[in-house]
Amino acid sequence: MKEQPELILMICNAVENIIKKTDNCDKKKIVIEVMKSLFNLNNDEITKVDSSIECFWSNNMITKIKRIEKFGVMFSNWFSRKFL
């Protein structure tokens, strides 16, 4: 479970969308710390996670959701709860 690329990618996308550039945090270190806290990783596993993050980043798989998309989903949820 701890070396599943989908899990690593999901955590990367969550961190990318939650942490802003103005926070001046290293997002890769945060992802690795989250993985360490979820699973007791040894040094070899940490390097595998690190290389997976680099691979995702170089292939543009880590994406940030645009604000307009977030507001669109929030508005459609509100509209469906209010009127439907």
LOMI-416014 format. One line per 3 residues: number of its first residue (from 1); their letters; for each residue x negated, y, z negated of N, C-alpha, C. Coordinates in Angstrom, 3 decimals, m for minus. Each point is the difference from the previous one (the first is absolute). Layout:
<pts>
NUM> A> X/Y/Z/X/Y/Z/X/Y/Z ~ ...
</pts>
This chain:
<pts>
1> MKE> m0.814/m1.201/0.000/0.814/1.201/0.000/m0.857/1.266/0.000 ~ m1.115/m0.030/m0.727/m0.794/1.216/m0.148/m0.759/0.396/1.261 ~ m0.178/m0.922/0.939/m0.710/0.338/1.223/0.938/0.115/1.198
4> QPE> 1.296/0.146/m0.268/0.961/0.168/1.081/m0.159/1.392/0.605 ~ m0.245/0.078/1.304/m0.185/1.317/0.613/1.264/0.859/m0.045 ~ 1.173/m0.624/0.010/1.235/0.780/m0.047/0.139/0.723/m1.333
7> LIL> m0.403/m0.658/m1.074/0.060/0.627/m1.319/m0.973/1.168/m0.090 ~ m1.193/m0.199/0.497/m1.001/1.075/m0.020/0.480/1.173/0.841 ~ 0.570/m0.287/1.177/0.500/1.062/0.870/1.162/0.743/m0.651
10> MIC> 0.888/m0.706/m0.682/1.126/0.639/m0.677/m0.495/0.943/m1.099 ~ m0.989/m0.439/m0.764/m0.551/0.846/m1.059/m0.700/1.218/0.609 ~ m0.722/m0.206/1.098/m0.671/1.118/0.670/1.008/1.034/0.488
13> NAV> 1.086/m0.463/0.619/1.015/0.929/0.493/0.703/0.717/m1.146 ~ 0.239/m0.694/m1.108/0.624/0.642/m1.157/m0.906/1.087/m0.570 ~ m1.270/m0.304/m0.143/m0.949/0.988/m0.524/m0.125/1.168/0.970
16> ENI> m0.022/m0.279/1.284/m0.107/1.058/1.014/1.188/0.949/m0.068 ~ 1.184/m0.522/m0.248/1.191/0.832/m0.016/0.250/0.672/m1.341 ~ m0.597/m0.491/m1.065/0.231/0.589/m1.319/m1.034/1.074/m0.326
19> IKK> m1.259/m0.263/0.288/m1.081/0.911/m0.391/m0.242/1.003/1.122 ~ m0.053/1.261/m0.375/m0.211/1.078/0.968/m1.488/0.266/0.179 ~ m0.336/0.670/1.107/m1.406/0.351/0.250/m0.517/0.979/m1.047
22> TDN> 0.894/0.848/m0.509/m0.433/1.013/m0.953/m0.361/m0.589/m1.357 ~ 0.327/m1.256/m0.235/m0.343/m0.641/m1.272/m1.480/m0.360/m0.086 ~ m0.682/m0.004/1.137/m1.435/m0.303/0.071/m0.349/m1.325/m0.659
25> CDK> 0.777/m1.028/0.309/m0.242/m1.344/m0.516/m0.490/m0.890/1.135 ~ m0.811/m0.968/m0.347/m0.431/m0.994/0.972/1.059/m1.098/0.041 ~ 0.773/m0.014/1.069/1.130/m0.915/0.097/m0.450/m1.455/0.069
28> KKI> m1.154/m0.239/0.599/m0.507/m1.374/0.080/m0.319/m0.539/m1.387 ~ m0.597/0.833/m0.847/m0.300/m0.428/m1.360/1.281/m0.264/m0.785 ~ 1.019/0.787/0.253/1.277/m0.203/m0.693/0.612/m1.331/0.407
31> VIE> m0.044/m0.314/1.298/0.542/m1.281/0.470/m0.772/m1.155/m0.622 ~ m1.308/0.116/m0.056/m0.816/m1.067/m0.595/0.308/m0.142/m1.484 ~ 0.195/1.111/m0.699/0.344/m0.065/m1.419/1.371/m0.638/m0.212
34> VMK> 0.947/0.295/0.880/1.319/m0.633/m0.094/m0.134/m1.497/0.208 ~ m0.769/m0.392/0.995/m0.205/m1.428/0.256/m0.700/m0.665/m1.185 ~ m0.966/0.703/m0.613/m0.686/m0.553/m1.176/0.961/m0.185/m1.160
37> SLF> 0.909/0.961/m0.161/0.928/m0.112/m1.129/1.053/m1.079/0.236 ~ 0.374/m0.230/1.256/0.964/m1.054/0.298/m0.621/m1.383/m0.101 ~ m1.197/m0.124/0.550/m0.701/m1.281/0.033/m1.391/0.219/m0.582
40> NLN> m0.505/m0.953/m0.699/m1.368/0.095/m0.504/m0.956/m0.328/1.136 ~ m0.470/1.045/0.662/m0.860/m0.191/1.170/m1.466/m0.048/m0.400 ~ m0.740/m0.869/0.671/m1.451/0.004/m0.188/m0.618/0.865/1.102
43> NDE> m1.316/0.125/m0.002/m0.671/0.902/0.942/0.201/m0.411/1.452 ~ 0.011/m1.291/0.283/0.210/m0.452/1.373/1.393/0.368/0.495 ~ 0.983/m0.175/m0.851/1.372/0.343/0.381/0.174/1.505/0.173
46> ITK> m0.709/0.779/m0.803/0.059/1.459/0.138/m0.580/0.425/1.341 ~ m1.091/m0.623/0.412/m0.575/0.341/1.303/0.926/m0.405/1.139 ~ 0.736/m1.102/m0.159/0.973/m0.402/1.019/1.147/1.002/0.087
49> VDS> 0.471/0.454/m1.148/1.063/1.008/m0.011/m0.502/1.296/0.626 ~ m1.223/0.372/m0.337/m0.605/1.212/0.559/m0.108/m0.090/1.522 ~ m0.444/m1.133/0.508/m0.112/m0.158/1.446/1.371/m0.039/0.671
52> SIE> 1.000/m0.554/m0.689/1.359/0.011/0.545/0.531/1.420/0.105 ~ m0.256/0.811/m1.006/0.435/1.395/0.035/m0.672/0.737/1.149 ~ m1.295/m0.231/0.183/m0.721/0.633/1.107/0.572/m0.430/1.351
55> CFW> 0.334/m1.265/0.114/0.582/m0.517/1.241/1.359/0.647/0.273 ~ 0.833/0.085/m1.033/1.309/0.634/0.161/m0.147/1.464/0.398 ~ m0.950/0.691/m0.622/m0.196/1.414/0.274/m0.519/0.207/1.425
58> SNN> m0.934/m0.832/0.440/m0.557/0.170/1.340/1.005/m0.350/1.091 ~ 0.977/m0.853/m0.309/1.027/m0.373/0.975/1.281/0.809/m0.152 ~ m0.047/1.079/m0.784/1.139/0.911/m0.205/1.244/m0.716/m0.504
61> MIT> m0.184/m0.975/m0.867/1.138/m0.718/m0.565/0.503/0.661/m1.285 ~ m0.819/0.836/m0.609/0.411/0.743/m1.185/0.588/1.311/0.494 ~ 1.301/0.158/m0.215/0.681/1.171/0.545/0.712/0.765/m1.103
64> KIK> 0.175/1.276/0.260/0.725/0.857/m0.922/1.377/0.258/0.602 ~ 1.021/m0.147/m0.815/1.362/0.240/0.452/0.236/1.508/0.025 ~ 0.553/0.490/1.095/0.232/1.429/0.135/1.140/0.430/m0.918
67> RIE> m0.065/1.253/m0.421/1.022/0.530/m0.908/1.385/m0.024/0.628 ~ 0.076/0.273/1.274/1.299/0.018/0.661/0.653/m1.376/m0.046 ~ m0.814/m1.047/0.093/0.537/m1.358/m0.095/0.502/m0.277/m1.414
70> KFG> m0.759/0.439/m1.008/0.420/m0.196/m1.389/1.316/0.714/m0.262 ~ 0.101/1.272/0.444/1.219/0.757/m0.233/1.164/m0.562/0.794 ~ m0.265/m0.519/1.191/1.054/m0.614/0.802/0.589/m1.218/m0.685
73> VMF> m0.850/m0.830/m0.557/0.476/m1.189/m0.719/0.761/0.412/m1.254 ~ m0.532/0.976/m0.728/0.685/0.463/m1.207/1.369/0.582/0.343 ~ 0.080/0.794/1.084/1.268/0.593/0.402/0.991/m1.061/0.449
76> SNW> m0.458/m0.978/0.767/0.922/m1.044/0.461/0.499/m0.846/m1.171 ~ m0.852/m0.265/m0.994/0.433/m0.722/m1.193/1.027/0.804/m0.786 ~ m0.267/1.297/m0.154/0.941/0.864/m0.703/1.334/0.069/0.734
79> FSR> m0.069/0.156/1.315/1.219/0.109/0.809/0.828/m1.287/m0.086 ~ m0.662/m1.133/0.080/0.732/m1.264/m0.044/0.618/m0.245/m1.380 ~ m0.688/0.423/m1.073/0.570/m0.154/m1.343/1.145/0.970/m0.242
82> KFL> m0.113/1.201/0.559/0.980/1.039/m0.270/1.277/m0.172/0.822 ~ m0.152/m0.367/1.270/1.141/0.024/0.900/0.439/m1.361/0.507 ~ m0.794/m0.998/m0.160/0.405/m1.311/0.538/0.373/m0.977/m1.073
</pts>
